Amino acid sequence: MNNWKIAFGICLTLLLFVSVFGVYSIIDQGVTLTYLRDNFTKTENDLNNLSKIINDTDLSKAEIKKVLRDHYLFEYMDFTSDTISLDKVSLIFKDDKLLKVSKQ
């Protein structure tokens, strides 16, 4: 067997390995950035909702319910309990007044 055939086989193997690793890295980075952007959007939405709640309401559960009507999870929120969960934060009530905001 000639030396160039061995060298060609080694170079071809290395090229395939580097190409597969490069494609994997690019796909992994794309997936990571997508999840990061999604989490950032959820955090930004929670911050906007909290700003509206604090600035536009008297911190009662009824007023907060009116502000949260536009939230995309509104139909899944349980306003009968003492805790209302948004994406990344929970609103904790006592006697229908906002007591605390905690992160999940």
Residue pairs with C-beta under 8 A, 6 or more apart in sequence:
39 88
42 87
42 88
43 87
43 88
45 71
45 86
45 87
46 86
46 87
46 88
46 89
49 67
49 68
49 71
49 86
50 89
50 101
52 67
53 59
53 64
53 67
53 68
53 91
53 98
56 63
56 67
57 63
57 64
57 66
57 67
59 97
59 98
60 96
60 97
60 98
61 79
61 84
61 93
61 96
61 97
61 98
62 96
64 84
64 91
64 98
65 79
68 74
68 77
68 84
68 86
71 77
71 86
73 85
73 86
73 87
77 84
77 85
78 84
82 92
82 93
82 94
83 90
83 91
83 92
83 93
84 90
84 91
84 93
85 91
85 104
88 103
88 104
89 101
89 102
89 103
89 104
90 101
90 102
90 103
90 104
91 98
91 101
92 98
92 99
92 100
92 101
92 102
93 99
